[in-house]
Amino acid sequence: MDLNVLWFILIAVLFTGFFFLEGFDYGVGILMPFLGRDDTDRRVLINTIGPFWDGNEVWLLTAGGAIFAAFPHWYATMFSGFYLPLLLILLALIVRAVAFEFRSKVSCTRWRTIWDWGLFAGSLIPAFLWGVAFGNLIRGVPIDASMTYVGGFWNLLNGYALVSGLTSLTVFMLHGAVFLILKTDGEIQQRAYTAARRIWWIAVVSSLLFIVLSYLSVNTFAHLGIDPGTLPIVAMLALLISYWLVGSQRSGWAFVSTSLAIVAANLAIFRLLFPNVMISSLNPDWSLTIYNASSSPYTLKVMTIVAFIFVPIVLIYQAWTYYTFRQKVTRESVLEY
């Protein structure tokens, strides 16, 4: 395995970790205005992800930095072509972060309501647009021979990408609902059970539609053949099984199931891309690959050494965080605080 392949795999792992962890963050933020009947309920919901959300976003920062350093042409083309969607994601994440910090600074119902909806929008927009972005990556976008994106914003809002965005949005909402089942009790937990069962149907339908369109709208059949491989099958089976696990109140295994669905689906997308990083819809020969978009071998070598030193440290720290704050969040604990 050469370093180009290694860094493609590492970036795939970073994005997979980001969507697995930040996915339930987004889901909780989207569901919060609907599952929280009063201010105490909403504080409970926010506190379930309070210790984790900022650490989860480190995975995104690391993935973006890895793309910039390992595949600078990919970074330049993607950020110029997807400038407006990525700007919207950035603005949404800023509003989301501010909402976490500012919500409880003033004891005013209107003030808190504004930031609650800011948290909702700051979670919904990225959850949808990340799906749109990755849908366009595997469908292909207008890239010319000089690795320049020559399309416009509306090229990105095609039917396939919108279905991809709906799929990521609903799966993240399901993931968040299952996480809330794990982290809460009482009435809030029962509302999360109900939400998970309702959202599951939309997530399954959108996922099946996304799979069908992947064979009709992109070169999936030419790339994979009739057999899509193990990863998409695992992702779909895990999503299907999660309904039974939620219904039987096996919340821990339900969370494992939705997590496995997200991880397997994201790895399947990167498998479908490989060895491309951005596919040109104008000419396949103009696609960006792990070789024509990469940095120098020396840069990749130095990055590999640094990654193998610091990535385990980050993983250990984040595992410690989740272990430390593993207890359920209850109304009583919020009121005591």
C-alpha positions, 0 to 999 in steps of 0.5 A, a space after each residue: 500500500 502506497 502513501 496515497 492509498 493510505 491517506 485516502 483511507 485515513 480521510 475516509 476513516 476521519 469522515 466516517 468518525 465525524 458522521 458517526 459521532 456528529 450524526 447523533 449531535 445533529 439528530 438531537 439538535 433537530 429533534 430538540 424543539 419537538 421533543 422538549 415540551 418545556 425549558 427543563 426538557 430542552 436543557 436535558 436534551 442539550 445536556 445529553 450532547 453538551 460534553 461531546 459536540 465540540 470534540 466531535 467536530 474535531 474530526 471534521 477539522 482534522 479531515 479538512 486539514 488532511 485533505 488540504 495537506 495530502 490532496 491539495 488539488 482536491 481541496 482547491 477544487 472542492 472548496 471552490 466548486 462547493 463554496 456556497 454550500 460549504 459556506 452555509 455549513 460553516 455559518 450553520 455550525 457557527 450559529 450552532 456553537 453560539 447557541 450552545 454557549 449563549 442559550 443559558 446566559 439570559 433567563 428569558 423565554 424569548 431569548 432561549 427560544 431564539 437560540 433553540 431554533 438556532 440550534 435546530 437550524 444549525 443542526 439541520 442545514 449541515 445534516 442535509 448539505 453534507 449528504 448533498 455534497 457527498 452525493 455530488 462527489 460520487 455522481 460527478 460535477 463539471 471539472 475541466 482538464 485544469 482541475 477547475 470546477 466550471 459549474 454553478 450552484 444549481 448544478 449541485 442541487 440535482 435530484 440525486 444529490 437532494 435524495 442523498 441529502 434527505 437520506 443523511 438528514 433522516 438517518 442522522 435524526 434516527 441516530 439522534 433519537 436512538 442516542 436520546 433513548 440511551 441518555 434520557 429516561 421518563 417521558 423524554 425517553 418515551 418521546 424519543 422512542 416514538 420519534 425513532 419509530 416514525 423517522 425510521 420509515 422515512 430513513 428506510 424509504 430515502 435510503 432505498 431510493 438513494 441506492 436505486 438512484 445510485 445504480 441509475 444516475 451514476 456509474 455504480 453498476 460499471 464500478 461495482 457490478 450487480 454485487 454492491 459489495 458487503 458494505 452497502 448490504 451491511 448498512 441497509 441490514 443494520 438500518 432495517 434491524 434497528 427498528 426491531 431493536 428500538 421496538 424491543 427496547 434494546 436501546 444499546 444494540 439499537 444505537 450500535 445498529 444505527 452507528 453501523 449503518 452510518 459507518 458502513 454507508 460512508 465507507 461504501 461511498 469512499 469505496 465507490 469513489 476510489 481511486 477518484 476523489 472528485 469525478 468529472 462529469 465532463 470527461 472521466 479522464 479529467 477526474 481528480 484521483 489520489 495520484 494527480 491531486 496529491 502532495 509530494 511523497 515527502 509531505 505524505 511521509 511526514 504527515 504519516 509519521 505525525 498522524 501515527 503519533 497524535 491520532 491515538 492520543 486524540 482517540 484515547 482522550 475522546 474515549 475517556 470523555 464518553 466514558 466519564 459522561 456516560 450517565 443518563 441525563 434526567 430532569 432532576 439532574 438538570 434542576 439540581 444544577 
